[in-house]
Amino acid sequence: MTPVGPRPTGGRASAPERRPRVAIDGPVGAGKSTIARLVAQRLRSTYIDSGAMYRALAWAARTHGIDPNDPSRIAALLDTIDLRLEPQLDGLNRVFVDGREITDDIRSSEISQLSSRLSEIPAVRERMVALQRAMASEGGVVMEGRDIQTVVLPTAELKVFLTASAEERADRRWLELRERGFEADLATVLSEIRARDDRDSTRAHSPLRAAPDAVHLDTSGLTIEEVVEKLLAIARERSVIP
């Protein structure tokens, strides 16, 4: 399994000191991916979408016809597929499985729900955590997910927990799905988000929660740029960035 490709280098300033690691967690629809990507661009860091790794595994499991209730086969699948994230200069991650790009294919509600189920498998999370830590070992990364500030990078220089009301997150997710060409019903999306929240926060292994020293940031009613500016201001206040 190849977790990540070479980091983009165009336009990036070199520095001898270790650059900070920013860990961002929160429930589905809180804006983690967009915010993390933009913050990474502002910090000239590499954005890593950890959730895409679980989504890619879910896509592979469905494609290979593997029963999601068979944890041993799901875990074994990680050793047989070539999963690759390629950070781009625009901050996005292109996702490949066995050489096939699935960047857009993994954004459906079906894959989202399946990836949440697979993430509950301890062997899967342990392997993913090891890979994600390896990606961040050199610093200079902004990584987002469900357990980044509590499990993957507990010593990150800045830990952030993003949230928003379930209703606002459902609206965002519904619009995102429609923009990507997926059919979606708002009431169904809201129900799925509440179920996902419950599953992520109550699972036995690496549940979704804020680290004791994490910054809580509610994105309800805020524009994307306002959230980015608030996060960067917090980073400056804590001397994470100049």
Phi and psi restraints in degrees (value plus and minus 20) as a CYANA .aco file:
   2 THR   PHI    -124.4   -84.4
   2 THR   PSI      83.7   123.7
   3 PRO   PHI     -94.9   -54.9
   3 PRO   PSI     -50.9   -10.9
   4 VAL   PHI    -174.2  -134.2
   4 VAL   PSI     124.4   164.4
   5 GLY   PHI    -108.6   -68.6
   5 GLY   PSI    -193.8  -153.8
   6 PRO   PHI     -79.8   -39.8
   6 PRO   PSI     123.5   163.5
   7 ARG   PHI     -90.6   -50.6
   7 ARG   PSI     122.9   162.9
   8 PRO   PHI     -86.6   -46.6
   8 PRO   PSI     121.6   161.6
   9 THR   PHI    -140.0  -100.0
   9 THR   PSI     -35.3     4.7
  10 GLY   PHI     -79.0   -39.0
  10 GLY   PSI     108.3   148.3
  11 GLY   PHI      54.0    94.0
  11 GLY   PSI      -7.1    32.9
  12 ARG   PHI    -120.0   -80.0
  12 ARG   PSI     110.2   150.2
  13 ALA   PHI     -97.8   -57.8
  13 ALA   PSI     118.1   158.1
  14 SER   PHI    -109.2   -69.2
  14 SER   PSI     129.6   169.6
  15 ALA   PHI    -169.2  -129.2
  15 ALA   PSI     120.0   160.0
  16 PRO   PHI     -92.9   -52.9
  16 PRO   PSI     -46.7    -6.7
  17 GLU   PHI    -102.8   -62.8
  17 GLU   PSI     137.8   177.8
  18 ARG   PHI     -89.4   -49.4
  18 ARG   PSI     108.8   148.8
  19 ARG   PHI    -105.9   -65.9
  19 ARG   PSI     134.5   174.5
  20 PRO   PHI     -89.4   -49.4
  20 PRO   PSI     137.5   177.5
  21 ARG   PHI    -126.7   -86.7
  21 ARG   PSI     109.2   149.2
  22 VAL   PHI    -133.3   -93.3
  22 VAL   PSI     103.7   143.7
  23 ALA   PHI    -130.8   -90.8
  23 ALA   PSI     102.2   142.2
  24 ILE   PHI    -143.2  -103.2
  24 ILE   PSI     103.0   143.0
  25 ASP   PHI    -144.0  -104.0
  25 ASP   PSI     149.1   189.1
  26 GLY   PHI     138.4   178.4
  26 GLY   PSI     148.6   188.6
  27 PRO   PHI     -91.7   -51.7
  27 PRO   PSI     146.5   186.5
  28 VAL   PHI     -79.1   -39.1
  28 VAL   PSI     116.7   156.7
  29 GLY   PHI      64.5   104.5
  29 GLY   PSI     -14.4    25.6
  30 ALA   PHI     -99.6   -59.6
  30 ALA   PSI     -27.9    12.1
  31 GLY   PHI      77.6   117.6
  31 GLY   PSI      -4.8    35.2
  32 LYS   PHI     -78.7   -38.7
  32 LYS   PSI     -68.2   -28.2
  33 SER   PHI     -82.8   -42.8
  33 SER   PSI     -70.0   -30.0
  34 THR   PHI     -84.0   -44.0
  34 THR   PSI     -66.0   -26.0
  35 ILE   PHI     -84.9   -44.9
  35 ILE   PSI     -66.0   -26.0
  36 ALA   PHI     -81.8   -41.8
  36 ALA   PSI     -61.2   -21.2
  37 ARG   PHI     -83.6   -43.6
  37 ARG   PSI     -63.9   -23.9
  38 LEU   PHI     -89.4   -49.4
  38 LEU   PSI     -58.4   -18.4
  39 VAL   PHI     -83.7   -43.7
  39 VAL   PSI     -60.8   -20.8
  40 ALA   PHI     -80.6   -40.6
  40 ALA   PSI     -61.1   -21.1
  41 GLN   PHI     -82.9   -42.9
  41 GLN   PSI     -62.4   -22.4
  42 ARG   PHI     -87.7   -47.7
  42 ARG   PSI     -51.0   -11.0
  43 LEU   PHI    -112.8   -72.8
  43 LEU   PSI     -18.9    21.1
  44 ARG   PHI      34.6    74.6
  44 ARG   PSI      24.0    64.0
  45 SER   PHI    -135.6   -95.6
  45 SER   PSI     153.6   193.6
  46 THR   PHI    -114.4   -74.4
  46 THR   PSI     106.9   146.9
  47 TYR   PHI    -106.3   -66.3
  47 TYR   PSI     111.7   151.7
  48 ILE   PHI    -145.5  -105.5
  48 ILE   PSI      96.9   136.9
  49 ASP   PHI    -110.8   -70.8
  49 ASP   PSI      72.8   112.8
  50 SER   PHI     -85.5   -45.5
  50 SER   PSI     -51.4   -11.4
  51 GLY   PHI     -82.9   -42.9
  51 GLY   PSI     -49.0    -9.0
  52 ALA   PHI     -83.6   -43.6
  52 ALA   PSI     -48.5    -8.5
  53 MET   PHI     -86.8   -46.8
  53 MET   PSI     -63.2   -23.2
  54 TYR   PHI     -89.4   -49.4
  54 TYR   PSI     -57.8   -17.8
  55 ARG   PHI     -84.2   -44.2
  55 ARG   PSI     -60.1   -20.1
  56 ALA   PHI     -84.2   -44.2
  56 ALA   PSI     -59.2   -19.2
  57 LEU   PHI     -84.0   -44.0
  57 LEU   PSI     -61.5   -21.5
  58 ALA   PHI     -82.4   -42.4
  58 ALA   PSI     -62.9   -22.9
  59 TRP   PHI     -80.9   -40.9
  59 TRP   PSI     -63.4   -23.4
  60 ALA   PHI     -85.5   -45.5
  60 ALA   PSI     -60.8   -20.8
  61 ALA   PHI     -82.9   -42.9
  61 ALA   PSI     -63.2   -23.2
  62 ARG   PHI     -86.6   -46.6
  62 ARG   PSI     -62.1   -22.1
  63 THR   PHI     -83.1   -43.1
  63 THR   PSI     -58.0   -18.0
  64 HIS   PHI    -106.7   -66.7
  64 HIS   PSI     -20.0    20.0
  65 GLY   PHI      48.2    88.2
  65 GLY   PSI      11.9    51.9
  66 ILE   PHI    -108.3   -68.3
  66 ILE   PSI     111.7   151.7
  67 ASP   PHI     -85.3   -45.3
  67 ASP   PSI     100.6   140.6
  68 PRO   PHI     -84.3   -44.3
  68 PRO   PSI     -33.7     6.3
  69 ASN   PHI    -109.4   -69.4
  69 ASN   PSI     -12.4    27.6
  70 ASP   PHI    -130.9   -90.9
  70 ASP   PSI      64.2   104.2
  71 PRO   PHI     -79.8   -39.8
  71 PRO   PSI     -52.6   -12.6
  72 SER   PHI     -86.7   -46.7
  72 SER   PSI     -59.8   -19.8
  73 ARG   PHI     -92.4   -52.4
  73 ARG   PSI     -55.1   -15.1
  74 ILE   PHI     -83.7   -43.7
  74 ILE   PSI     -66.6   -26.6
  75 ALA   PHI     -83.5   -43.5
  75 ALA   PSI     -59.8   -19.8
  76 ALA   PHI     -85.0   -45.0
  76 ALA   PSI     -49.8    -9.8
  77 LEU   PHI     -81.1   -41.1
  77 LEU   PSI     -53.4   -13.4
  78 LEU   PHI     -79.5   -39.5
  78 LEU   PSI     -48.5    -8.5
  79 ASP   PHI    -106.9   -66.9
  79 ASP   PSI     -27.2    12.8
  80 THR   PHI    -131.3   -91.3
  80 THR   PSI     -40.6    -0.6
  81 ILE   PHI    -116.6   -76.6
  81 ILE   PSI     134.6   174.6
  82 ASP   PHI    -122.7   -82.7
  82 ASP   PSI      77.7   117.7
  83 LEU   PHI    -120.6   -80.6
  83 LEU   PSI     107.1   147.1
  84 ARG   PHI    -156.2  -116.2
  84 ARG   PSI     109.8   149.8
  85 LEU   PHI    -123.5   -83.5
  85 LEU   PSI     110.8   150.8
  86 GLU   PHI    -139.5   -99.5
  86 GLU   PSI      81.6   121.6
  87 PRO   PHI     -82.5   -42.5
  87 PRO   PSI     116.7   156.7
  88 GLN   PHI    -128.3   -88.3
  88 GLN   PSI     144.6   184.6
  89 LEU   PHI     -84.1   -44.1
  89 LEU   PSI     -45.2    -5.2
  90 ASP   PHI    -103.5   -63.5
  90 ASP   PSI     -16.6    23.4
  91 GLY   PHI      73.9   113.9
  91 GLY   PSI     -33.2     6.8
  92 LEU   PHI     -97.7   -57.7
  92 LEU   PSI     140.0   180.0
  93 ASN   PHI    -129.7   -89.7
  93 ASN   PSI     102.9   142.9
  94 ARG   PHI    -107.1   -67.1
  94 ARG   PSI     120.5   160.5
  95 VAL   PHI    -137.8   -97.8
  95 VAL   PSI     110.6   150.6
  96 PHE   PHI    -149.1  -109.1
  96 PHE   PSI     121.9   161.9
  97 VAL   PHI    -148.3  -108.3
  97 VAL   PSI     100.3   140.3
  98 ASP   PHI      31.8    71.8
  98 ASP   PSI      20.7    60.7
  99 GLY   PHI      64.1   104.1
  99 GLY   PSI     -27.2    12.8
 100 ARG   PHI    -117.9   -77.9
 100 ARG   PSI     109.6   149.6
 101 GLU   PHI     -97.5   -57.5
 101 GLU   PSI     109.3   149.3
 102 ILE   PHI    -148.0  -108.0
 102 ILE   PSI       4.4    44.4
 103 THR   PHI     -71.9   -31.9
 103 THR   PSI     -65.9   -25.9
 104 ASP   PHI    -105.5   -65.5
 104 ASP   PSI     -50.3   -10.3
 105 ASP   PHI     -84.0   -44.0
 105 ASP   PSI     -45.2    -5.2
 106 ILE   PHI    -109.5   -69.5
 106 ILE   PSI     -12.5    27.5
 107 ARG   PHI    -120.6   -80.6
 107 ARG   PSI     -10.2    29.8
 108 SER   PHI     -98.1   -58.1
 108 SER   PSI     141.7   181.7
 109 SER   PHI     -83.2   -43.2
 109 SER   PSI     -56.1   -16.1
 110 GLU   PHI     -81.1   -41.1
 110 GLU   PSI     -67.1   -27.1
 111 ILE   PHI     -87.3   -47.3
 111 ILE   PSI     -57.1   -17.1
 112 SER   PHI     -80.8   -40.8
 112 SER   PSI     -67.0   -27.0
 113 GLN   PHI     -86.5   -46.5
 113 GLN   PSI     -60.3   -20.3
 114 LEU   PHI     -87.0   -47.0
 114 LEU   PSI     -60.3   -20.3
 115 SER   PHI     -83.2   -43.2
 115 SER   PSI     -55.1   -15.1
 116 SER   PHI     -83.9   -43.9
 116 SER   PSI     -60.6   -20.6
 117 ARG   PHI     -85.1   -45.1
 117 ARG   PSI     -63.7   -23.7
 118 LEU   PHI     -88.3   -48.3
 118 LEU   PSI     -49.1    -9.1
 119 SER   PHI     -89.4   -49.4
 119 SER   PSI     -33.1     6.9
 120 GLU   PHI     -99.8   -59.8
 120 GLU   PSI     -31.9     8.1
 121 ILE   PHI     -96.9   -56.9
 121 ILE   PSI      96.6   136.6
 122 PRO   PHI     -73.3   -33.3
 122 PRO   PSI     -62.9   -22.9
 123 ALA   PHI     -84.1   -44.1
 123 ALA   PSI     -54.5   -14.5
 124 VAL   PHI     -88.3   -48.3
 124 VAL   PSI     -67.7   -27.7
 125 ARG   PHI     -84.3   -44.3
 125 ARG   PSI     -60.9   -20.9
 126 GLU   PHI     -81.2   -41.2
 126 GLU   PSI     -62.3   -22.3
 127 ARG   PHI     -88.1   -48.1
 127 ARG   PSI     -62.1   -22.1
 128 MET   PHI     -84.6   -44.6
 128 MET   PSI     -62.4   -22.4
 129 VAL   PHI     -80.2   -40.2
 129 VAL   PSI     -62.6   -22.6
 130 ALA   PHI     -81.5   -41.5
 130 ALA   PSI     -62.0   -22.0
 131 LEU   PHI     -86.8   -46.8
 131 LEU   PSI     -61.9   -21.9
 132 GLN   PHI     -86.9   -46.9
 132 GLN   PSI     -58.4   -18.4
 133 ARG   PHI     -84.0   -44.0
 133 ARG   PSI     -58.2   -18.2
 134 ALA   PHI     -83.1   -43.1
 134 ALA   PSI     -59.0   -19.0
 135 MET   PHI     -82.4   -42.4
 135 MET   PSI     -54.8   -14.8
 136 ALA   PHI    -114.8   -74.8
 136 ALA   PSI     -16.5    23.5
 137 SER   PHI     -82.5   -42.5
 137 SER   PSI     -48.3    -8.3
 138 GLU   PHI    -111.4   -71.4
 138 GLU   PSI     -22.6    17.4
 139 GLY   PHI      58.9    98.9
 139 GLY   PSI    -195.1  -155.1
 140 GLY   PHI      48.0    88.0
 140 GLY   PSI      17.3    57.3
 141 VAL   PHI    -150.6  -110.6
 141 VAL   PSI     130.6   170.6
 142 VAL   PHI    -139.8   -99.8
 142 VAL   PSI      91.3   131.3
 143 MET   PHI    -136.8   -96.8
 143 MET   PSI     116.1   156.1
 144 GLU   PHI    -147.9  -107.9
 144 GLU   PSI     133.8   173.8
 145 GLY   PHI     154.5   194.5
 145 GLY   PSI    -159.4  -119.4
 146 ARG   PHI    -134.0   -94.0
 146 ARG   PSI     -43.4    -3.4
 147 ASP   PHI    -157.5  -117.5
 147 ASP   PSI       8.0    48.0
 148 ILE   PHI     -90.6   -50.6
 148 ILE   PSI     -67.8   -27.8
 149 GLN   PHI    -100.8   -60.8
 149 GLN   PSI     -31.9     8.1
 150 THR   PHI    -124.1   -84.1
 150 THR   PSI     -52.0   -12.0
 151 VAL   PHI    -142.6  -102.6
 151 VAL   PSI     -72.0   -32.0
 152 VAL   PHI     -90.2   -50.2
 152 VAL   PSI     -71.3   -31.3
 153 LEU   PHI    -148.5  -108.5
 153 LEU   PSI      45.6    85.6
 154 PRO   PHI     -87.0   -47.0
 154 PRO   PSI     -34.6     5.4
 155 THR   PHI    -127.3   -87.3
 155 THR   PSI      -0.3    39.7
 156 ALA   PHI     -78.3   -38.3
 156 ALA   PSI     127.4   167.4
 157 GLU   PHI     -86.5   -46.5
 157 GLU   PSI     -48.1    -8.1
 158 LEU   PHI    -160.1  -120.1
 158 LEU   PSI     107.7   147.7
 159 LYS   PHI    -139.9   -99.9
 159 LYS   PSI     110.3   150.3
 160 VAL   PHI    -150.7  -110.7
 160 VAL   PSI     117.5   157.5
 161 PHE   PHI    -136.9   -96.9
 161 PHE   PSI      88.5   128.5
 162 LEU   PHI    -111.6   -71.6
 162 LEU   PSI     123.2   163.2
 163 THR   PHI    -170.2  -130.2
 163 THR   PSI     153.6   193.6
 164 ALA   PHI    -188.1  -148.1
 164 ALA   PSI     145.6   185.6
 165 SER   PHI     -83.4   -43.4
 165 SER   PSI     132.2   172.2
 166 ALA   PHI     -79.9   -39.9
 166 ALA   PSI     -57.8   -17.8
 167 GLU   PHI     -85.8   -45.8
 167 GLU   PSI     -62.9   -22.9
 168 GLU   PHI     -88.4   -48.4
 168 GLU   PSI     -57.7   -17.7
 169 ARG   PHI     -86.2   -46.2
 169 ARG   PSI     -55.3   -15.3
 170 ALA   PHI     -85.8   -45.8
 170 ALA   PSI     -62.3   -22.3
 171 ASP   PHI     -78.9   -38.9
 171 ASP   PSI     -64.7   -24.7
 172 ARG   PHI     -83.5   -43.5
 172 ARG   PSI     -65.3   -25.3
 173 ARG   PHI     -85.0   -45.0
 173 ARG   PSI     -60.5   -20.5
 174 TRP   PHI     -81.5   -41.5
 174 TRP   PSI     -65.5   -25.5
 175 LEU   PHI     -84.5   -44.5
 175 LEU   PSI     -60.8   -20.8
 176 GLU   PHI     -81.4   -41.4
 176 GLU   PSI     -64.4   -24.4
 177 LEU   PHI     -83.5   -43.5
 177 LEU   PSI     -63.0   -23.0
 178 ARG   PHI     -84.0   -44.0
 178 ARG   PSI     -60.4   -20.4
 179 GLU   PHI     -85.2   -45.2
 179 GLU   PSI     -48.8    -8.8
 180 ARG   PHI    -107.3   -67.3
 180 ARG   PSI     -20.7    19.3
 181 GLY   PHI      71.8   111.8
 181 GLY   PSI     -10.7    29.3
 182 PHE   PHI    -112.1   -72.1
 182 PHE   PSI     120.6   160.6
 183 GLU   PHI     -94.9   -54.9
 183 GLU   PSI     118.1   158.1
 184 ALA   PHI    -173.4  -133.4
 184 ALA   PSI     122.9   162.9
 185 ASP   PHI    -129.4   -89.4
 185 ASP   PSI     108.7   148.7
 186 LEU   PHI     -79.9   -39.9
 186 LEU   PSI     -62.8   -22.8
 187 ALA   PHI     -83.3   -43.3
 187 ALA   PSI     -57.8   -17.8
 188 THR   PHI     -87.4   -47.4
 188 THR   PSI     -61.6   -21.6
 189 VAL   PHI     -81.6   -41.6
 189 VAL   PSI     -62.4   -22.4
 190 LEU   PHI     -83.2   -43.2
 190 LEU   PSI     -62.2   -22.2
 191 SER   PHI     -83.0   -43.0
 191 SER   PSI     -61.6   -21.6
 192 GLU   PHI     -85.8   -45.8
 192 GLU   PSI     -58.1   -18.1
 193 ILE   PHI     -86.0   -46.0
 193 ILE   PSI     -62.7   -22.7
 194 ARG   PHI     -85.0   -45.0
 194 ARG   PSI     -59.1   -19.1
 195 ALA   PHI     -86.3   -46.3
 195 ALA   PSI     -60.0   -20.0
 196 ARG   PHI     -84.9   -44.9
 196 ARG   PSI     -61.7   -21.7
 197 ASP   PHI     -78.1   -38.1
 197 ASP   PSI     -66.7   -26.7
 198 ASP   PHI     -84.5   -44.5
 198 ASP   PSI     -63.6   -23.6
 199 ARG   PHI     -85.8   -45.8
 199 ARG   PSI     -63.9   -23.9
 200 ASP   PHI     -88.1   -48.1
 200 ASP   PSI     -55.1   -15.1
 201 SER   PHI    -106.8   -66.8
 201 SER   PSI     -35.2     4.8
 202 THR   PHI    -132.1   -92.1
 202 THR   PSI     -22.2    17.8
 203 ARG   PHI     -83.9   -43.9
 203 ARG   PSI     132.0   172.0
 204 ALA   PHI     -91.6   -51.6
 204 ALA   PSI     -53.6   -13.6
 205 HIS   PHI    -124.7   -84.7
 205 HIS   PSI      99.6   139.6
 206 SER   PHI      32.2    72.2
 206 SER   PSI      38.2    78.2
 207 PRO   PHI     -86.7   -46.7
 207 PRO   PSI     136.5   176.5
 208 LEU   PHI     -91.2   -51.2
 208 LEU   PSI      99.4   139.4
 209 ARG   PHI    -182.8  -142.8
 209 ARG   PSI     142.5   182.5
 210 ALA   PHI    -107.2   -67.2
 210 ALA   PSI     119.3   159.3
 211 ALA   PHI     -88.1   -48.1
 211 ALA   PSI     131.2   171.2
 212 PRO   PHI     -75.4   -35.4
 212 PRO   PSI     -52.7   -12.7
 213 ASP   PHI    -123.0   -83.0
 213 ASP   PSI      -2.4    37.6
 214 ALA   PHI    -100.8   -60.8
 214 ALA   PSI     129.5   169.5
 215 VAL   PHI    -103.7   -63.7
 215 VAL   PSI     107.8   147.8
 216 HIS   PHI    -112.3   -72.3
 216 HIS   PSI     109.3   149.3
 217 LEU   PHI    -156.8  -116.8
 217 LEU   PSI      90.9   130.9
 218 ASP   PHI    -107.3   -67.3
 218 ASP   PSI     101.3   141.3
 219 THR   PHI    -112.9   -72.9
 219 THR   PSI     -17.6    22.4
 220 SER   PHI     -78.7   -38.7
 220 SER   PSI     108.5   148.5
 221 GLY   PHI      55.6    95.6
 221 GLY   PSI     -18.2    21.8
 222 LEU   PHI    -123.3   -83.3
 222 LEU   PSI     126.9   166.9
 223 THR   PHI     -97.4   -57.4
 223 THR   PSI     143.6   183.6
 224 ILE   PHI     -78.0   -38.0
 224 ILE   PSI     -65.4   -25.4
 225 GLU   PHI     -84.5   -44.5
 225 GLU   PSI     -56.1   -16.1
 226 GLU   PHI     -84.3   -44.3
 226 GLU   PSI     -60.0   -20.0
 227 VAL   PHI     -86.1   -46.1
 227 VAL   PSI     -63.9   -23.9
 228 VAL   PHI     -79.9   -39.9
 228 VAL   PSI     -65.8   -25.8
 229 GLU   PHI     -84.6   -44.6
 229 GLU   PSI     -59.1   -19.1
 230 LYS   PHI     -83.4   -43.4
 230 LYS   PSI     -62.9   -22.9
 231 LEU   PHI     -85.8   -45.8
 231 LEU   PSI     -62.3   -22.3
 232 LEU   PHI     -87.0   -47.0
 232 LEU   PSI     -55.2   -15.2
 233 ALA   PHI     -84.6   -44.6
 233 ALA   PSI     -59.9   -19.9
 234 ILE   PHI     -83.6   -43.6
 234 ILE   PSI     -61.1   -21.1
 235 ALA   PHI     -81.7   -41.7
 235 ALA   PSI     -57.6   -17.6
 236 ARG   PHI     -90.8   -50.8
 236 ARG   PSI     -62.6   -22.6
 237 GLU   PHI     -79.0   -39.0
 237 GLU   PSI     -54.4   -14.4
 238 ARG   PHI    -113.5   -73.5
 238 ARG   PSI      -9.9    30.1
 239 SER   PHI      39.4    79.4
 239 SER   PSI       8.3    48.3
 240 VAL   PHI     -96.4   -56.4
 240 VAL   PSI     -54.6   -14.6
 241 ILE   PHI    -151.2  -111.2
 241 ILE   PSI     136.8   176.8
